[in-house]
């Protein structure tokens, strides 16, 4: 699972140089997912860009499709209510920066040997919400089902959680944040994030 989670922050798709042919999208969120894949592929394949340039371009693109505020709130859970507006802003920025720093390089390296495809199935848990599924296949032959939970915001669908083979990203982080809040308080958690001292999700 580690090899999949290292790429989760990038976009609503894994950045890979070869995408398997996908069936015709039956839901707008699936069509968006395929567009996300195609766009990230172009960036990852661009030989004129250095590694950091690719990371920044992908990050800029992903900002439109990832709801970092909602991801942060879900990852913290109930204690999120204890955060002041300023603490929430600082936490969101620090959490985003930490994920990028921890996962981006290994994600781009792993992209050279993996394949991803958008699966035909979807789940609609509520009004305006949809789960879109992709399959990641590594060079060693391992397969992972990566589910992106999205909600509609205007003309786009925004990601608010990601599951790999049923394991939720925000749920795994929630246990770490819960312990840190007990030990260090809200400001201590933010300081830990800024120092990128949180353990990588495995």
C-alpha positions as CSV (number, residue, x, y, z in Angstrom):
1,X,0.0,0.0,0.0
2,X,2.9,2.4,0.7
3,X,3.7,2.7,-3.0
4,X,0.1,3.8,-3.7
5,X,-0.2,6.2,-0.8
6,X,2.9,8.0,-1.8
7,X,1.1,9.3,-4.9
8,X,-2.3,10.1,-3.4
9,X,-1.7,13.8,-2.9
10,X,-1.1,14.6,-6.6
11,X,-4.5,14.8,-8.3
12,X,-7.6,12.7,-8.5
13,X,-5.4,10.2,-10.4
14,X,-2.0,8.7,-10.1
15,X,0.6,10.3,-12.3
16,X,1.7,7.5,-14.6
17,X,3.2,7.5,-18.1
18,X,1.0,4.7,-19.4
19,X,-2.8,4.7,-18.8
20,X,-4.9,1.7,-19.7
21,X,-7.7,2.3,-22.1
22,X,-10.8,3.3,-20.1
23,X,-14.4,2.6,-21.0
24,X,-16.6,5.5,-22.0
25,X,-17.4,7.5,-18.9
26,X,-21.0,7.2,-17.8
27,X,-20.7,9.9,-15.1
28,X,-19.3,13.4,-15.4
29,X,-16.9,12.7,-12.5
30,X,-15.4,9.8,-14.4
31,X,-14.9,12.0,-17.4
32,X,-13.2,14.6,-15.2
33,X,-11.0,11.8,-13.7
34,X,-9.8,10.8,-17.2
35,X,-9.1,14.4,-18.0
36,X,-7.1,14.7,-14.8
37,X,-5.0,11.6,-15.7
38,X,-4.4,12.9,-19.2
39,X,-3.3,16.3,-17.9
40,X,-0.9,14.9,-15.3
41,X,0.5,12.5,-17.9
42,X,1.5,15.5,-20.1
43,X,3.3,17.1,-17.2
44,X,5.0,13.9,-16.1
45,X,6.2,13.3,-19.7
46,X,7.4,16.8,-20.4
47,X,11.2,16.4,-20.7
48,X,11.7,20.1,-20.7
49,X,10.7,20.3,-17.0
50,X,12.8,19.5,-14.0
51,X,11.5,17.5,-11.1
52,X,10.6,20.5,-9.0
53,X,8.9,22.2,-11.9
54,X,6.8,19.1,-12.5
55,X,5.8,19.0,-8.8
56,X,4.8,22.6,-8.8
57,X,2.8,22.4,-12.0
58,X,1.0,19.3,-10.8
59,X,0.3,20.9,-7.4
60,X,-1.1,24.0,-9.1
61,X,-3.4,21.8,-11.2
62,X,-4.4,19.7,-8.3
63,X,-5.5,22.8,-6.2
64,X,-8.6,23.0,-8.4
65,X,-9.7,19.5,-7.6
66,X,-8.6,18.8,-4.1
67,X,-10.5,20.2,-1.1
68,X,-7.7,20.6,1.3
69,X,-9.9,22.3,3.9
70,X,-12.4,19.4,4.0
71,X,-9.6,16.8,3.9
72,X,-7.9,18.5,6.9
73,X,-11.1,18.7,8.9
74,X,-11.9,15.0,8.3
75,X,-8.3,14.0,9.1
76,X,-8.5,15.8,12.4
77,X,-12.0,14.7,13.2
78,X,-14.0,16.0,16.3
79,X,-11.1,18.1,17.7
80,X,-11.3,20.3,14.5
81,X,-13.9,22.3,16.4
82,X,-11.3,23.3,19.0
83,X,-9.2,25.0,16.3
84,X,-9.5,28.8,15.9
85,X,-9.9,30.2,12.4
86,X,-6.2,31.1,12.3
87,X,-5.2,27.7,13.5
88,X,-7.3,26.0,10.8
89,X,-5.7,28.1,8.1
90,X,-2.2,27.3,9.4
91,X,-3.0,23.6,9.8
92,X,-4.4,23.3,6.2
93,X,-1.3,25.0,4.7
94,X,1.1,22.9,6.8
95,X,-0.8,19.7,6.1
96,X,-0.8,20.3,2.4
97,X,2.9,21.3,2.4
98,X,3.9,18.2,4.4
99,X,2.0,15.8,2.1
100,X,3.7,17.4,-0.9
101,X,7.1,17.2,0.6
102,X,6.7,13.6,1.8
103,X,5.0,12.1,-1.3
104,X,5.9,14.0,-4.4
105,X,9.3,12.7,-5.3
106,X,8.6,9.1,-4.7
107,X,5.3,9.4,-6.6
108,X,7.0,10.8,-9.7
109,X,9.7,8.0,-9.5
110,X,7.0,5.3,-9.1
111,X,5.1,6.7,-12.0
112,X,7.7,5.3,-14.4
113,X,6.6,1.7,-13.8
114,X,2.9,1.8,-13.0
115,X,-0.4,1.8,-15.0
116,X,-3.7,3.3,-14.0
117,X,-7.2,3.0,-15.5
118,X,-10.6,4.5,-14.6
119,X,-13.0,1.7,-13.7
120,X,-16.5,1.7,-15.0
121,X,-18.2,1.5,-11.6
122,X,-19.3,4.4,-9.5
123,X,-21.1,4.8,-6.1
124,X,-23.3,7.8,-5.3
125,X,-23.6,8.0,-1.5
126,X,-25.6,11.3,-1.5
127,X,-26.8,14.2,-3.5
128,X,-23.9,15.7,-5.5
129,X,-21.5,13.1,-4.1
130,X,-19.9,10.3,-6.1
131,X,-17.1,7.7,-5.6
132,X,-15.0,7.1,-8.7
133,X,-12.7,4.1,-8.8
134,X,-9.4,3.5,-10.5
135,X,-7.1,0.5,-10.7
136,X,-3.4,0.9,-10.2
137,X,-1.1,-1.9,-11.5
138,X,2.6,-1.8,-10.5
139,X,5.5,-3.2,-12.5
140,X,5.7,-6.2,-10.1
141,X,2.1,-7.1,-11.0
142,X,0.3,-5.9,-7.8
143,X,-3.1,-4.3,-8.2
144,X,-4.7,-1.7,-6.0
145,X,-8.2,-0.3,-6.2
146,X,-8.0,3.5,-5.5
147,X,-11.4,5.1,-4.8
148,X,-11.8,8.9,-4.9
149,X,-14.7,10.4,-2.9
150,X,-15.8,13.6,-4.6
151,X,-18.6,16.1,-4.3
152,X,-19.9,18.5,-6.9
153,X,-18.8,22.2,-6.6
154,X,-20.1,24.2,-9.5
155,X,-18.8,22.7,-12.7
156,X,-16.1,20.5,-11.1
157,X,-15.9,17.5,-8.7
158,X,-13.6,18.0,-5.7
159,X,-11.8,15.2,-3.9
160,X,-12.4,15.1,-0.1
161,X,-11.1,11.6,0.7
162,X,-9.2,8.7,-0.9
163,X,-9.3,5.0,-0.2
164,X,-6.8,2.4,-1.2
165,X,-8.2,-1.1,-1.1
166,X,-10.7,0.1,1.4
167,X,-8.3,2.0,3.7
168,X,-9.2,5.6,4.1
169,X,-6.4,8.2,4.0
170,X,-8.2,10.6,6.4
171,X,-9.0,7.8,8.9
172,X,-5.4,6.7,9.1
173,X,-4.2,10.3,9.7
174,X,-6.9,10.9,12.3
175,X,-5.3,8.5,14.7
176,X,-2.0,10.3,14.5
177,X,-3.5,13.7,14.9
178,X,-5.6,12.5,17.8
179,X,-2.6,11.4,19.7
180,X,-0.6,14.5,18.9
181,X,-3.4,16.8,20.0
182,X,-3.5,15.0,23.4
183,X,0.3,15.3,23.7
184,X,1.1,18.7,22.3
185,X,-2.2,20.6,21.8
186,X,-3.4,22.3,18.6
187,X,-0.4,24.6,18.2
188,X,2.0,21.7,18.9
189,X,0.3,19.7,16.1
190,X,0.7,22.6,13.6
191,X,4.4,23.0,14.6
192,X,4.9,19.3,14.1
193,X,3.4,19.5,10.6
194,X,5.5,22.6,9.7
195,X,8.6,20.6,10.7
196,X,7.3,17.7,8.7
197,X,7.6,15.5,11.7
198,X,4.5,13.5,11.2
199,X,5.0,9.8,10.4
200,X,4.4,8.8,6.8
201,X,1.2,6.8,6.2
202,X,2.0,3.2,5.4
